[in-house]
Amino acid sequence: KFYSDITMLVSSSMSIRERPSERAHFEILNAEYSAIKLNSMNSSVHIDAVIDPLSPAGQKLSPLLRILSQQIQPSMRIVLNPISSLADLPLKNYYRFVLPSMDDFSSTDFSVHGPKAFFSNMPLSKTLTMNIDVPEPWLVEPVVAIHDLDNILLENLGDVRTLQAVYELEALLLTGHCMEKDREPPRGLQFILGTKQRPHLVDTLVMSNLGYWQMKVSPGVWYLQLAPGRSADLYELPSKLIAIDSLRGKLLHIEVQKKKGKEHEDLLNADDDNHVQEKTDNKGWNTNLLKWASSFISGDASLKKKAEKNTDLKDARQGETINIFSVASGHLYERFLKIMILSVLKKTERPVKFWFIKNYLSPQFKDVIPHMALEYGFEYELITYKWPTWLHKQKEKQRIIWAYKILFLDVIFPLSLRKVIFVDADQIVRTDMGELYDMDLKGRPLAYTPFCDNNKEMDGYRFWKQGFWKDHLRGRPYHISALYVVDLAKFRQTAAGDNLRVVYETLSKDPNSLSNLDQDLPNYAQHTVPIFSLPQEWLWCESWCGNATKAQAKTIDLCNNPMTKEPKLQGAKRIVPEWVDFDAEARHFTARILGENVEEIAEAIPPSSESDAPKPDHDDSSQDAKDEL
């Protein structure tokens, strides 16, 4: 009892004892002329912050300190500690931090009263692009934006010179790392996610890179399990119930093991094609199609009539569906994209399904494309993949878009998809794409067209014919990335995606490497990820090929000419006679759907955006620098 009383006495004494504050002391810093001091006499909290005001971290920390000052009124000293000498200004953007307030939660119309960021006193004659910096588990997209957020030129907006954009949290991320008992990732292992009633709504595969995988989800209860086929045949994993109950998403660590008797079988067997055949009963989940279906069921007569026309158009196309993948950012390239779609449909007899990377499409394009699909009788799907945190990320929006063309081909499409053709937005197709879709790639996962050698005037710009590239290629051709075929079955079997990401991670940290990211990466890695070289007529561009072979061209790419630097719209009208008619058709259709005049559609694309839009052959030297919001 004596010891118990002593213990209780000491414990109670210690619990009420005043504790010294735990803090770092910065008194030794001479901050007489470089500190901001906010004194609050009654505050029990004191904050010392040492910030480089021209660093990205300082840019993000400043608004957080302001919020703390407003909410808890601490005593605060902010010591500014910039780098003494700079060769270049490290910050090239304007940054605002958005935090919900209590008033926001009482509002019903978040597009008007939700959390906001205001940018004022912005340069009028500088081309700006809007970008967002969100928590890693969030997938956010613009839902209201009249103007082109990739090419903001305030002096072109009239007297008001004001624009607004509304962003929406579209989905959350379910991510994880999967390992076997020996801590090796089972690369190529396939997962499916769904509900009890619909167990296969989304799917993905495990990368060899840290055993990483991700899926797009919404709040609710989900079931994760192995995909039927080789994954379920070789491995054991009980169905896992996953509750997405917060806006932080979910990170899972999963351990799997092989079934007894299967320990020595390889999951990725390059000689076995049975497990990679396309499953026509498991198709991607198209949100826009579901929206259309709900309105159709509810009795919308106009959409019902369009749907019947769409069915008739699709029925007229027979054979295996041709899958075409593309990416566009900004109104100018979305204009090109519609023209590319029309050129494909005019020449191709089989059913066509287009796959668009959703991340950078404008709200207008996402509004128009469902109507265009109904009008012209094609399918489409919007796809996305969040850049993994462990993979070295590009800073410029344009380079991120280029990276999406090559880095995530094995995981961005549904596992049921067997083959896909990438076609640049600014291409014109002059042949039936079924011929390319059915081409034998001789067991290669990728097929590209080599750069032309015909136009001798461009010899000085053929960098792959000299120096590093000549030594590295060792006689192999250097291919252009404006058109290529991906045998997704072979691509996944051979872990080509994993290999490309390893090469990318190695090279991308050097700022002098991968200047033409989506083009340099597959060409550099073709020793380990082999490329089938397509016949030259599959991609013609005036700059590199010259006019002698134009008549045989099956596709025409509006690649940039580093000698003349001719604007794209001007070059399109001059090089491709049918481009003008396709453009007029697409513009009239867009104006009809949006209820605008054709002239308004044309004026919505500022002439200056031509030099700033993504370029398929990446003439970096001609690009104007852009500031980011």
C-alpha positions as CSV (number, residue, x, y, z in Angstrom):
1,K,0.0,0.0,0.0
2,F,2.9,2.3,0.8
3,Y,4.4,1.9,-2.6
4,S,1.0,2.3,-4.3
5,D,0.5,5.6,-2.4
6,I,3.9,6.9,-3.4
7,T,3.3,6.0,-7.1
8,M,0.0,7.7,-7.1
9,L,1.5,10.9,-5.4
10,V,4.4,11.1,-7.9
11,S,2.1,10.5,-10.9
12,S,-0.4,13.2,-9.9
13,S,2.4,15.6,-9.2
14,M,4.0,15.0,-12.6
15,S,0.6,15.4,-14.4
16,I,0.0,18.9,-13.0
17,R,3.6,20.0,-13.4
18,E,4.2,22.9,-15.8
19,R,6.0,21.6,-18.8
20,P,8.6,23.6,-20.8
21,S,7.6,24.3,-24.4
22,E,9.3,22.2,-27.0
23,R,10.5,24.5,-29.7
24,A,13.5,25.4,-31.9
25,H,15.2,28.6,-31.0
26,F,16.1,31.0,-33.7
27,E,17.4,33.9,-31.6
28,I,20.8,33.6,-33.1
29,L,19.4,34.7,-36.5
30,N,19.9,38.4,-37.2
31,A,16.4,39.3,-38.4
32,E,16.3,43.0,-37.8
33,Y,15.7,43.8,-41.4
34,S,14.5,40.5,-42.9
35,A,11.7,39.4,-40.5
36,I,8.0,40.0,-40.3
37,K,6.8,40.1,-36.7
38,L,3.3,39.7,-35.5
39,N,3.0,40.1,-31.8
40,S,0.0,38.8,-29.8
41,M,0.4,39.6,-26.1
42,N,-2.2,37.1,-24.8
43,S,-1.3,34.2,-27.1
44,S,0.2,31.0,-25.6
45,V,1.4,30.0,-29.1
46,H,4.5,31.4,-30.8
47,I,5.5,30.5,-34.3
48,D,8.9,31.0,-35.8
49,A,9.2,30.3,-39.5
50,V,12.3,30.5,-41.7
51,I,11.3,30.7,-45.4
52,D,13.0,31.1,-48.7
53,P,10.4,33.4,-50.3
54,L,11.3,32.4,-53.8
55,S,11.1,28.7,-53.3
56,P,8.1,26.5,-54.1
57,A,7.9,25.4,-50.5
58,G,7.8,29.0,-49.3
59,Q,5.1,29.8,-51.9
60,K,2.9,27.1,-50.3
61,L,3.8,27.8,-46.7
62,S,2.9,31.5,-46.8
63,P,-0.9,31.1,-47.1
64,L,-0.8,28.4,-44.4
65,L,0.9,30.8,-42.0
66,R,-1.7,33.5,-42.8
67,I,-4.5,31.0,-42.1
68,L,-2.9,30.1,-38.7
69,S,-2.6,33.8,-37.9
70,Q,-6.3,34.4,-38.6
71,Q,-7.6,31.4,-36.8
72,I,-5.5,31.1,-33.6
73,Q,-3.9,34.6,-33.4
74,P,-0.4,33.4,-32.4
75,S,2.7,35.5,-31.9
76,M,4.6,35.0,-35.1
77,R,8.0,35.8,-36.6
78,I,8.7,35.0,-40.3
79,V,12.3,35.2,-41.1
80,L,13.0,35.6,-44.9
81,N,16.0,33.6,-45.9
82,P,16.4,33.7,-49.7
83,I,19.3,32.2,-51.7
84,S,22.0,34.9,-52.0
85,S,22.7,34.4,-55.7
86,L,20.3,33.1,-58.4
87,A,21.0,32.4,-62.1
88,D,17.3,32.3,-62.9
89,L,14.1,33.2,-61.1
90,P,13.0,29.9,-59.5
91,L,9.3,30.8,-59.3
92,K,7.4,31.0,-62.6
93,N,3.9,30.8,-61.4
94,Y,1.3,32.6,-59.3
95,Y,-0.1,30.5,-56.4
96,R,-3.2,30.8,-54.3
97,F,-4.2,28.4,-51.5
98,V,-7.9,27.5,-51.2
99,L,-9.3,26.5,-47.8
100,P,-13.0,25.9,-47.1
101,S,-14.6,28.1,-44.5
102,M,-17.5,27.3,-42.2
103,D,-19.8,29.5,-44.4
104,D,-19.1,27.3,-47.4
105,F,-20.8,24.3,-45.8
106,S,-24.1,26.2,-45.4
107,S,-24.3,26.9,-49.1
108,T,-26.2,24.8,-51.6
109,D,-24.7,26.2,-54.8
110,F,-21.0,25.5,-54.5
111,S,-20.3,26.8,-58.0
112,V,-21.0,30.2,-56.6
113,H,-20.4,30.1,-52.9
114,G,-17.8,27.3,-52.6
115,P,-14.1,27.8,-51.7
116,K,-12.4,30.2,-54.1
117,A,-9.0,31.4,-55.3
118,F,-8.8,35.0,-56.6
119,F,-6.0,36.2,-58.9
120,S,-5.9,40.0,-59.4
121,N,-3.6,42.4,-61.1
122,M,-2.4,39.7,-63.6
123,P,-0.4,40.6,-66.7
124,L,-2.7,41.3,-69.6
125,S,-0.4,40.5,-72.5
126,K,1.3,37.3,-71.0
127,T,-0.1,33.9,-72.0
128,L,-1.0,32.0,-68.8
129,T,-2.2,28.5,-68.1
130,M,-4.3,27.4,-65.2
131,N,-3.2,24.4,-63.1
132,I,-4.3,23.0,-59.8
133,D,-2.3,21.5,-56.9
134,V,-4.5,19.1,-55.0
135,P,-4.1,16.3,-52.4
136,E,-2.7,13.1,-53.9
137,P,-5.9,11.0,-53.5
138,W,-8.0,13.5,-55.4
139,L,-8.9,13.6,-59.0
140,V,-10.2,17.1,-59.8
141,E,-11.4,18.4,-63.1
142,P,-12.9,21.7,-64.5
143,V,-16.6,21.6,-65.0
144,V,-17.3,25.2,-65.9
145,A,-14.9,27.2,-68.0
146,I,-15.9,29.3,-71.0
147,H,-12.4,30.3,-71.9
148,D,-9.4,28.2,-72.8
149,L,-7.6,27.6,-69.4
150,D,-4.4,26.4,-71.2
151,N,-4.0,29.7,-73.1
152,I,-5.3,32.6,-71.0
153,L,-4.6,36.0,-72.6
154,L,-6.5,38.6,-70.6
155,E,-6.1,41.3,-73.2
156,N,-8.3,39.2,-75.6
157,L,-11.2,39.0,-73.2
158,G,-12.6,42.5,-73.9
159,D,-13.3,45.3,-71.5
160,V,-14.1,43.0,-68.5
161,R,-10.8,41.0,-68.8
162,T,-12.1,38.6,-66.2
163,L,-12.6,34.9,-66.4
164,Q,-13.7,32.2,-64.0
165,A,-13.5,28.4,-63.8
166,V,-15.2,25.9,-61.5
167,Y,-13.4,22.7,-60.5
168,E,-15.0,19.6,-59.1
169,L,-13.7,16.6,-57.1
170,E,-14.5,13.9,-59.6
171,A,-13.2,10.8,-57.8
172,L,-10.8,9.5,-55.1
173,L,-7.9,7.1,-55.4
174,L,-7.6,3.6,-54.0
175,T,-3.9,2.8,-54.2
176,G,-1.7,0.1,-52.8
177,H,1.4,-2.0,-52.9
178,C,1.2,-5.7,-53.5
179,M,3.9,-8.2,-52.6
180,E,4.5,-11.9,-52.4
181,K,5.8,-13.5,-49.2
182,D,9.4,-13.2,-50.5
183,R,8.7,-9.4,-50.8
184,E,8.9,-9.5,-54.6
185,P,6.0,-7.7,-56.4
186,P,3.9,-10.1,-58.5
187,R,4.1,-7.8,-61.6
188,G,1.2,-8.2,-64.0
189,L,-1.2,-9.5,-61.3
190,Q,-4.7,-8.3,-62.1
191,F,-7.2,-6.9,-59.7
192,I,-10.9,-6.2,-60.2
193,L,-13.0,-3.9,-58.0
194,G,-16.8,-3.6,-57.8
195,T,-19.8,-4.3,-55.7
196,K,-21.5,-7.6,-54.7
197,Q,-24.0,-7.1,-57.6
198,R,-21.3,-6.0,-60.1
199,P,-17.9,-7.3,-59.0
200,H,-16.1,-6.0,-62.1
201,L,-16.5,-2.3,-62.5
202,V,-12.9,-1.3,-62.7
203,D,-9.6,-3.2,-63.0
204,T,-5.9,-2.7,-62.9
205,L,-2.6,-4.6,-62.7
206,V,0.3,-4.6,-60.3
207,M,3.5,-2.8,-61.5
208,S,6.9,-4.2,-60.8
209,N,7.7,-0.7,-59.6
210,L,7.2,-1.2,-55.8
211,G,4.2,-3.5,-56.5
212,Y,2.1,-0.3,-57.1
213,W,-1.5,-0.3,-58.3
214,Q,-4.3,2.3,-58.3
215,M,-8.0,2.5,-59.0
216,K,-10.5,5.3,-59.3
217,V,-13.3,5.1,-56.7
218,S,-16.1,7.1,-55.0
219,P,-17.1,6.9,-51.3
220,G,-18.7,3.6,-50.4
221,V,-18.1,0.0,-49.8
222,W,-16.1,-1.9,-52.5
223,Y,-14.9,-5.5,-53.0
224,L,-11.4,-6.1,-54.3
225,Q,-10.4,-9.5,-55.7
226,L,-8.2,-11.2,-58.2
227,A,-9.3,-11.0,-61.8
228,P,-10.6,-14.2,-63.4
229,G,-8.0,-15.9,-65.6
230,R,-4.3,-16.5,-65.0
231,S,-4.2,-14.2,-61.9
232,A,-6.9,-16.1,-60.1
233,D,-5.5,-19.5,-61.3
234,L,-2.0,-18.9,-59.9
235,Y,-2.6,-16.8,-56.8
236,E,-4.7,-16.8,-53.7
237,L,-6.4,-13.7,-52.2
238,P,-9.6,-13.7,-50.3
239,S,-12.1,-11.0,-51.4
240,K,-11.3,-7.8,-49.5
241,L,-14.0,-5.5,-48.3
242,I,-12.8,-1.9,-48.6
243,A,-14.7,1.1,-47.1
244,I,-13.9,4.5,-48.7
245,D,-15.1,6.7,-45.8
246,S,-13.1,9.9,-46.1
247,L,-11.6,12.3,-48.6
248,R,-8.2,10.9,-47.9
249,G,-8.8,7.9,-50.2
250,K,-7.2,4.6,-49.1
251,L,-3.7,3.1,-49.3
252,L,-3.6,-0.7,-48.9
253,H,-0.7,-3.1,-48.5
254,I,-1.6,-6.5,-49.8
255,E,0.2,-9.8,-49.6
256,V,-0.5,-12.7,-52.0
257,Q,0.8,-16.2,-52.3
258,K,0.8,-18.7,-55.1
259,K,-1.5,-21.8,-54.9
260,K,0.1,-25.1,-54.0
261,G,1.6,-26.7,-57.1
262,K,1.8,-23.3,-58.9
263,E,4.9,-22.0,-57.1
264,H,7.2,-22.3,-60.2
265,E,4.8,-21.0,-62.8
266,D,5.3,-17.5,-64.2
267,L,2.4,-15.1,-64.2
268,L,3.7,-13.3,-67.3
269,N,4.3,-16.1,-69.8
270,A,5.2,-14.5,-73.1
271,D,4.4,-17.8,-74.9
272,D,0.9,-18.0,-73.6
273,D,-1.7,-15.7,-75.2
274,N,-4.8,-17.4,-73.8
275,H,-5.0,-15.2,-70.8
276,V,-4.8,-11.9,-72.7
277,Q,-7.6,-12.4,-75.2
278,E,-10.1,-9.6,-75.2
279,K,-13.1,-10.2,-73.0
280,T,-16.0,-8.6,-74.7
281,D,-18.3,-9.0,-71.7
282,N,-16.2,-6.6,-69.5
283,K,-16.2,-3.2,-71.0
284,G,-15.0,0.1,-69.5
285,W,-17.3,2.2,-67.4
286,N,-18.2,5.3,-69.4
287,T,-19.6,8.0,-67.1
288,N,-21.0,10.1,-70.0
289,L,-22.6,7.1,-71.5
290,L,-24.3,6.3,-68.2
291,K,-25.5,9.9,-68.0
292,W,-26.9,9.6,-71.5
293,A,-28.6,6.3,-70.7
294,S,-30.3,7.7,-67.6
295,S,-31.8,10.6,-69.7
296,F,-32.7,8.1,-72.4
297,I,-34.6,5.9,-69.9
298,S,-36.3,9.0,-68.4
299,G,-37.9,9.7,-71.8
300,D,-35.9,12.4,-73.4
301,A,-37.3,12.2,-76.9
302,S,-34.5,14.1,-78.7
303,L,-31.8,11.9,-77.2
304,K,-33.9,8.8,-77.9
305,K,-34.1,9.8,-81.6
306,K,-30.4,10.4,-81.7
307,A,-29.7,7.1,-80.0
308,E,-31.7,5.3,-82.6
309,K,-29.7,7.0,-85.3
310,N,-26.5,6.2,-83.5
311,T,-27.5,2.5,-83.4
312,D,-28.2,2.5,-87.1
313,L,-24.8,4.1,-87.9
314,K,-23.0,1.6,-85.7
315,D,-24.9,-1.3,-87.2
316,A,-23.7,-0.2,-90.7
317,R,-20.1,-0.7,-89.5
318,Q,-19.2,-4.4,-89.3
319,G,-16.2,-6.2,-87.8
320,E,-13.9,-5.9,-84.8
321,T,-13.9,-2.5,-83.1
322,I,-10.9,-0.3,-83.8
323,N,-9.7,1.4,-80.7
324,I,-8.0,4.8,-81.2
325,F,-6.4,6.8,-78.4
326,S,-5.6,10.5,-78.3
327,V,-4.8,13.4,-76.0
328,A,-5.6,17.1,-76.3
329,S,-5.2,20.2,-74.1
330,G,-6.5,23.6,-75.0
331,H,-9.3,24.7,-77.4
332,L,-7.0,24.8,-80.4
333,Y,-6.0,21.1,-80.1
334,E,-9.5,20.1,-79.2
335,R,-10.5,21.7,-82.5
336,F,-7.8,19.6,-84.3
337,L,-9.1,16.5,-82.4
338,K,-12.6,16.8,-83.7
339,I,-11.2,17.1,-87.3
340,M,-9.1,14.0,-86.7
341,I,-12.2,12.1,-85.5
342,L,-14.1,13.0,-88.6
343,S,-11.2,12.0,-90.9
344,V,-11.0,8.6,-89.2
345,L,-14.8,8.0,-89.5
346,K,-15.0,9.1,-93.1
347,K,-12.4,6.5,-94.2
348,T,-12.9,3.6,-91.7
349,E,-15.6,1.0,-92.4
350,R,-15.4,-0.9,-89.1
351,P,-16.8,0.3,-85.7
352,V,-14.5,2.8,-84.0
353,K,-14.1,3.6,-80.3
354,F,-12.1,6.6,-79.2
355,W,-10.2,6.8,-75.9
356,F,-9.4,10.3,-74.6
357,I,-7.3,11.2,-71.6
358,K,-9.7,13.1,-69.4
359,N,-7.3,15.0,-67.2
360,Y,-6.9,18.0,-69.6
361,L,-10.1,18.2,-71.6
362,S,-12.1,21.3,-71.4
363,P,-15.7,21.3,-70.1
364,Q,-16.9,22.3,-73.6
365,F,-15.3,19.3,-75.3
366,K,-16.8,17.0,-72.6
367,D,-20.2,18.5,-73.3
368,V,-19.9,18.2,-77.1
369,I,-18.4,14.7,-77.5
370,P,-21.5,12.7,-76.3
371,H,-23.6,14.4,-79.0
372,M,-20.8,13.9,-81.6
373,A,-20.7,10.2,-80.7
374,L,-24.5,9.9,-81.2
375,E,-24.4,12.0,-84.4
376,Y,-21.6,10.1,-86.1
377,G,-22.0,6.6,-84.7
378,F,-18.9,5.9,-82.7
379,E,-18.1,5.0,-79.1
380,Y,-15.8,6.8,-76.8
381,E,-14.5,6.6,-73.2
382,L,-12.7,9.2,-71.0
383,I,-9.8,7.6,-69.1
384,T,-7.4,8.9,-66.5
385,Y,-4.5,7.8,-64.3
386,K,-3.1,9.8,-61.4
387,W,0.7,10.3,-61.6
388,P,2.2,7.9,-58.9
389,T,4.0,9.8,-56.0
390,W,7.1,7.6,-56.3
391,L,7.7,8.4,-60.0
392,H,9.7,11.5,-60.8
393,K,7.1,14.0,-61.9
394,Q,7.4,16.6,-64.7
395,K,6.7,20.2,-63.6
396,E,5.5,21.6,-66.9
397,K,1.9,20.8,-67.9
398,Q,2.9,20.2,-71.5
399,R,5.6,17.6,-70.6
400,I,3.1,15.9,-68.2
401,I,0.7,15.5,-71.2
402,W,3.5,14.1,-73.3
403,A,4.4,11.6,-70.5
404,Y,0.8,10.3,-70.4
405,K,1.2,9.2,-74.1
406,I,3.8,6.5,-73.1
407,L,4.3,6.0,-69.3
408,F,1.0,4.3,-68.3
409,L,-0.2,2.4,-71.4
410,D,-0.4,-0.9,-69.4
411,V,-2.6,0.5,-66.7
412,I,-4.7,3.3,-68.1
413,F,-6.8,1.1,-70.3
414,P,-9.2,-1.7,-69.2
415,L,-7.5,-5.0,-69.0
416,S,-9.9,-6.4,-71.6
417,L,-8.5,-4.1,-74.3
418,R,-6.3,-6.0,-76.7
419,K,-4.8,-3.3,-79.0
420,V,-5.0,0.5,-79.4
421,I,-3.7,3.0,-82.0
422,F,-2.5,6.4,-80.8
423,V,-3.3,9.2,-83.3
424,D,-2.1,12.7,-82.6
425,A,-4.9,15.3,-82.4
426,D,-3.5,17.3,-85.3
427,Q,-3.4,14.4,-87.8
428,I,-5.6,13.8,-90.8
429,V,-6.3,10.2,-91.7
430,R,-6.6,9.2,-95.4
431,T,-7.1,5.5,-95.2
432,D,-9.1,2.8,-93.4
433,M,-7.5,2.4,-90.0
434,G,-8.5,-1.3,-90.0
435,E,-5.5,-2.0,-92.1
436,L,-3.1,-0.7,-89.4
437,Y,-5.1,-2.3,-86.6
438,D,-4.8,-5.7,-88.2
439,M,-1.1,-5.4,-89.1
440,D,1.2,-8.1,-87.8
441,L,3.7,-6.5,-85.5
442,K,6.0,-9.5,-85.5
443,G,5.7,-10.0,-81.7
444,R,6.7,-6.4,-80.9
445,P,4.6,-4.5,-78.3
446,L,5.0,-1.2,-80.1
447,A,4.9,0.0,-83.7
448,Y,6.1,3.4,-84.8
449,T,6.9,5.1,-88.1
450,P,10.5,6.1,-88.6
451,F,11.3,9.8,-89.4
452,C,11.5,10.5,-93.1
453,D,14.8,11.1,-94.7
454,N,13.5,12.5,-98.0
455,N,13.6,16.2,-97.4
456,K,17.4,17.0,-97.5
457,E,16.8,20.6,-96.5
458,M,16.2,19.3,-92.9
459,D,19.4,17.3,-92.6
460,G,20.8,19.9,-90.1
461,Y,17.9,19.2,-87.8
462,R,18.1,15.4,-87.8
463,F,19.8,15.1,-84.4
464,W,19.4,11.3,-84.3
465,K,21.9,11.1,-87.2
466,Q,24.8,12.4,-85.1
467,G,26.4,12.4,-81.7
468,F,24.8,10.6,-78.8
469,W,21.7,9.4,-80.6
470,K,23.7,7.9,-83.5
471,D,25.9,6.0,-81.1
472,H,23.0,4.8,-79.0
473,L,20.7,3.7,-81.8
474,R,23.5,1.6,-83.5
475,G,21.7,1.6,-86.8
476,R,18.2,1.4,-85.5
477,P,15.8,4.1,-86.8
478,Y,14.5,7.0,-84.8
479,H,10.7,7.0,-84.8
480,I,8.2,9.8,-84.6
481,S,5.5,9.6,-81.9
482,A,2.6,11.1,-83.7
483,L,1.2,7.7,-84.7
484,Y,1.8,4.3,-83.1
485,V,0.2,1.0,-82.4
486,V,0.3,-0.7,-79.0
487,D,-0.3,-4.4,-78.7
488,L,-1.5,-4.2,-75.2
489,A,-1.6,-7.9,-74.7
490,K,2.1,-8.2,-75.6
491,F,2.9,-4.9,-73.8
492,R,1.6,-6.4,-70.6
493,Q,3.0,-9.8,-71.1
494,T,6.5,-8.5,-71.5
495,A,6.2,-5.9,-68.7
496,A,7.1,-3.2,-71.2
497,G,5.4,-0.5,-69.1
498,D,7.6,-1.4,-66.1
499,N,10.7,-1.3,-68.2
500,L,9.8,2.1,-69.7
501,R,9.1,3.6,-66.3
502,V,12.5,2.3,-65.0
503,V,14.3,3.9,-67.9
504,Y,12.2,7.1,-67.5
505,E,13.0,7.3,-63.8
506,T,16.7,7.0,-64.6
507,L,16.8,9.6,-67.3
508,S,14.2,12.2,-66.2
509,K,16.2,13.6,-63.3
510,D,18.7,14.9,-65.7
511,P,17.2,18.1,-67.2
512,N,19.2,17.6,-70.4
513,S,17.6,14.2,-71.1
514,L,14.2,13.4,-72.7
515,S,13.7,16.8,-74.2
516,N,11.2,15.2,-76.5
517,L,9.8,13.0,-73.8
518,D,7.1,10.9,-75.5
519,Q,9.4,10.4,-78.5
520,D,12.9,10.0,-76.9
521,L,11.8,7.5,-74.3
522,P,10.6,4.7,-76.5
523,N,13.4,5.3,-79.0
524,Y,16.0,5.2,-76.2
525,A,14.5,2.0,-74.7
526,Q,14.0,0.1,-77.9
527,H,16.8,-2.2,-77.0
528,T,14.7,-3.6,-74.2
529,V,11.2,-2.7,-75.5
530,P,11.5,-3.5,-79.2
531,I,9.7,-1.4,-81.8
532,F,8.2,-2.6,-85.1
533,S,8.9,0.0,-87.8
534,L,5.8,0.8,-89.8
535,P,6.0,1.4,-93.6
536,Q,6.9,5.0,-94.3
537,E,3.5,5.9,-95.9
538,W,1.7,5.5,-92.6
539,L,2.9,8.9,-91.4
540,W,3.8,11.8,-93.7
541,C,4.7,15.3,-92.7
542,E,5.8,18.0,-95.0
543,S,8.8,19.2,-92.9
544,W,10.6,15.8,-92.9
545,C,9.2,14.0,-95.9
546,G,8.9,16.6,-98.6
547,N,6.2,16.6,-101.3
548,A,7.5,13.7,-103.4
549,T,5.8,11.1,-101.3
550,K,2.7,13.0,-100.2
551,A,0.4,11.2,-102.7
552,Q,1.1,7.8,-100.9
553,A,0.5,9.2,-97.4
554,K,-2.1,7.3,-95.3
555,T,-2.0,9.8,-92.5
556,I,-0.8,13.4,-92.6
557,D,0.7,15.0,-89.5
558,L,0.9,18.7,-89.1
559,C,4.3,18.6,-87.5
560,N,6.2,21.8,-86.9
561,N,8.8,23.1,-89.3
562,P,11.8,24.3,-87.3
563,M,13.0,26.3,-90.3
564,T,9.8,28.3,-91.1
565,K,7.9,28.0,-87.8
566,E,4.7,28.3,-89.8
567,P,1.6,28.5,-87.5
568,K,-0.4,25.3,-87.4
569,L,-3.7,26.6,-88.6
570,Q,-2.1,28.3,-91.5
571,G,-0.1,25.1,-92.4
572,A,-3.2,22.9,-92.1
573,K,-5.2,24.9,-94.6
574,R,-2.2,24.9,-97.1
575,I,-1.0,21.3,-96.7
576,V,-4.3,19.4,-96.4
577,P,-7.1,20.4,-98.8
578,E,-9.8,18.5,-97.0
579,W,-8.9,20.0,-93.7
580,V,-11.0,23.1,-94.4
581,D,-14.2,21.1,-95.0
582,F,-13.6,19.0,-91.9
583,D,-13.0,22.1,-89.9
584,A,-16.2,23.8,-91.1
585,E,-18.2,20.6,-90.4
586,A,-16.8,20.3,-86.9
587,R,-17.3,24.0,-86.1
588,H,-20.9,24.0,-87.3
589,F,-21.7,20.9,-85.3
590,T,-20.1,22.4,-82.1
591,A,-21.9,25.7,-82.5
592,R,-25.2,23.9,-82.9
593,I,-24.7,21.8,-79.7
594,L,-23.5,24.8,-77.6
595,G,-26.0,27.2,-79.1
596,E,-23.4,29.6,-80.3
597,N,-22.4,31.2,-83.7
598,V,-19.7,29.6,-85.7
599,E,-17.8,32.9,-85.6
600,E,-17.9,32.8,-81.7
601,I,-16.4,29.3,-81.8
602,A,-13.6,30.5,-84.0
603,E,-13.0,33.6,-81.9
604,A,-12.8,31.5,-78.7
605,I,-9.4,30.3,-79.9
606,P,-6.9,33.1,-79.7
607,P,-4.3,33.3,-82.5
608,S,-1.4,33.4,-80.0
609,S,-2.3,30.0,-78.7
610,E,-0.8,28.3,-81.7
611,S,2.7,28.9,-80.6
612,D,2.0,27.7,-77.0
613,A,-0.1,24.5,-77.7
614,P,1.5,21.1,-77.3
615,K,3.5,20.1,-80.4
616,P,3.9,16.6,-81.6
617,D,7.5,16.8,-82.7
618,H,8.4,19.2,-79.8
619,D,10.4,22.0,-81.3
620,D,11.3,23.3,-77.9
621,S,13.4,26.2,-79.1
622,S,10.4,27.9,-80.7
623,Q,8.1,27.7,-77.6
624,D,7.3,30.8,-75.7
625,A,7.5,30.6,-71.9
626,K,4.2,30.5,-70.2
627,D,3.3,31.4,-66.6
628,E,1.1,29.2,-64.5
629,L,-1.7,30.2,-62.3
